[in-house]
Amino acid sequence: MGDQGLKPAEILLVEDNPDDVEITLRAFRKVRMANKVHVVRDGQQALDLLLRTGDYGGRADAPQPDLILLDLNLPKLNGLEVLEKIRASDELSAMPVIVLTVSEREEDIQRSYKLGANTYITKPVDFAKFVHATEILGEYWIVIAKLPLKAA
């Protein structure tokens, strides 16, 4: 689990579609990923949580994710804007960001990588394929990859 010690890595899922949230959480359960998943529904809420502003300002109990699963089509701020702000932040710039979206547009893929996405995954429509993709995602990012330590 990287250098996270005994505590499993926490995941921030940034997704506005309730059906996609449920499918993602079901897929995680199916592959027995025990990691805590925090869900936010728009780009601004994601940044508020990550930067401890807005509703999360000054909250000691605010989640501290180790990994971000980021949709591109979000209200308020889109995923590319969120990614750009994450990479511009000193304290967040090393946090792994996985773009998890239905978009297969080449310009979205190129821009995501230029802005610093670690991985770009298109959501399969078929649930069994999505479960398989989630299993691979979990094995790599949660079990194999070394995640950066959080600042204390």
C-alpha positions in Angstrom: 0.0 0.0 0.0 2.8 2.4 -0.8 4.4 4.1 2.2 1.0 4.7 3.9 1.8 2.4 6.8 -1.1 0.3 8.1 -3.7 2.8 7.0 -5.1 2.1 3.5 -4.8 4.8 1.0 -7.9 7.1 0.8 -9.5 7.8 -2.5 -11.3 11.0 -3.7 -13.9 10.2 -6.3 -14.9 13.4 -8.2 -18.0 12.4 -10.1 -21.3 14.2 -10.6 -23.3 11.4 -12.1 -25.0 9.4 -9.2 -25.2 6.3 -11.4 -21.5 6.4 -12.1 -20.7 6.9 -8.4 -22.8 3.8 -7.5 -21.2 1.7 -10.3 -17.7 2.8 -9.2 -18.4 2.0 -5.5 -20.0 -1.3 -6.5 -17.0 -2.2 -8.6 -14.7 -1.4 -5.7 -16.7 -3.6 -3.3 -16.8 -6.4 -5.9 -13.0 -6.5 -6.1 -12.8 -6.1 -2.3 -11.0 -2.8 -2.3 -11.3 -1.7 1.4 -10.0 1.8 0.8 -12.1 4.6 2.1 -13.7 6.5 -0.8 -14.8 10.1 -0.4 -17.2 11.4 -3.1 -17.7 15.0 -4.2 -20.0 16.0 -7.0 -18.4 19.0 -8.7 -15.0 20.5 -9.4 -15.3 23.4 -6.9 -16.2 21.0 -4.1 -13.1 18.8 -5.0 -10.8 21.8 -4.8 -12.4 23.0 -1.6 -11.8 19.6 0.0 -8.2 19.3 -1.3 -7.2 22.9 -0.5 -9.2 23.1 2.7 -11.3 26.1 1.6 -15.0 26.7 1.4 -17.0 24.1 3.4 -13.8 22.4 4.3 -11.9 25.5 5.5 -10.4 24.9 8.9 -12.0 21.5 9.4 -9.6 19.1 11.1 -11.9 16.2 10.2 -11.7 17.0 6.4 -10.7 13.9 4.4 -7.1 13.7 3.3 -7.1 11.6 0.1 -4.0 9.9 -1.3 -5.3 9.4 -4.8 -7.9 11.2 -7.0 -10.3 9.7 -9.5 -11.4 12.6 -11.6 -14.2 12.8 -14.1 -13.8 15.5 -16.8 -17.5 16.5 -17.3 -18.2 18.3 -14.0 -20.4 21.2 -12.9 -18.9 24.5 -11.6 -15.3 23.6 -12.6 -14.6 20.9 -15.2 -12.0 18.1 -14.5 -9.3 19.8 -16.6 -9.6 23.0 -14.6 -9.5 21.0 -11.4 -6.4 19.1 -12.6 -4.7 22.3 -13.6 -5.2 23.8 -10.1 -4.1 20.6 -8.4 -0.8 20.6 -10.3 -0.3 24.4 -9.6 -0.6 23.8 -5.8 2.7 23.1 -4.0 1.0 20.7 -1.5 -1.0 18.8 -4.1 1.3 18.7 -7.1 2.6 15.2 -6.4 -0.8 13.7 -5.7 -1.7 11.0 -8.2 -4.7 11.9 -10.4 -6.4 9.3 -12.5 -8.8 10.7 -15.1 -11.8 8.4 -15.1 -14.2 9.5 -17.8 -16.5 8.5 -20.7 -14.6 10.9 -23.0 -12.5 9.2 -25.7 -11.8 12.6 -27.4 -8.1 12.8 -28.3 -8.0 16.5 -27.3 -9.2 15.5 -23.7 -6.6 12.8 -23.5 -3.8 15.0 -24.7 -4.8 17.9 -22.5 -5.1 15.7 -19.4 -1.6 14.4 -19.8 -0.2 17.8 -20.6 -1.8 19.1 -17.4 -0.2 16.3 -15.4 -2.7 13.4 -15.2 -1.0 10.2 -14.1 -3.4 8.0 -16.0 -6.3 8.4 -18.4 -9.0 5.7 -18.3 -12.2 5.7 -20.2 -15.2 4.1 -18.4 -16.3 0.9 -20.1 -20.1 0.8 -20.5 -20.2 -2.9 -19.6 -20.2 -3.4 -15.8 -18.0 -6.6 -16.0 -15.4 -4.7 -18.0 -15.6 -1.8 -15.5 -15.1 -4.2 -12.6 -12.0 -5.7 -14.3 -10.6 -2.2 -15.0 -11.3 -1.3 -11.3 -9.4 -4.4 -10.2 -6.4 -3.5 -12.3 -6.6 0.1 -11.1 -6.7 -1.0 -7.5 -3.8 -3.5 -7.9 -1.6 -0.9 -9.5 -2.4 2.3 -7.7 -3.2 0.9 -4.3 -1.0 -2.2 -4.0 2.0 -1.7 -6.4 2.6 2.0 -6.8 4.3 4.0 -4.1 2.1 7.0 -3.2 3.7 10.2 -1.9 3.5 10.6 1.9 1.1 13.3 3.0 2.4 16.3 4.8 1.8 16.1 8.5 
